Amino acid sequence: MAMAFKMATLGMNVTDECKNSFMEMKWKKVHRYIVFKIEEKSGKFAVDKVGAAGESYGDLAAALPDDDCRYAVFDFDYVTIDNCRKSKIFFIAWAPTASRIRAKMLYATSKDGIRRALDGIHYEVQATDPSEMGFDIIQDRAK
């Protein structure tokens, strides 16, 4: 646990790969979602999985592990009542109950660092099981 605390207090490095993937999602719309993980040995955030533009929120939910923490961003597109196309980016802090205590602590203390590095996030969702991050929650928050 000392290592996790030390890394969290020193600040994690958000790699260029993470930042570039996020910018491609935000501006070029080539990704629907990105899942990030913490590499404990290197003390860096890394891209774990990327969802293509045609993938869905269900695909993102299926990409999250049942027994380990992750961060994810999801680009939610929708049409307003006035028939305007809009997009909102969600940040999801995933910490399932089956994950290790050490991982939960590391992810909880490192969240602000990656949030600051990914400029343009509209909403945040924290979830410990799939029901806490259901698609209905995303829709309600965005509209």
Buried (B, 14 or more C-beta within 10 A) or exposed (E): EEEBEEBBEEEBBBBEBBBEBBEBBBEEEEBBBBBBBBEEEEBBBBBBBBBEEEBEBEBBBEBBBEEBBBBBBBBBEEEEEEEEEEEBBBBBBBBBEEBEEBBBBBBBBBBEBBBEBBEEBEBEBEBBEEEEBBBEBBEEBBE
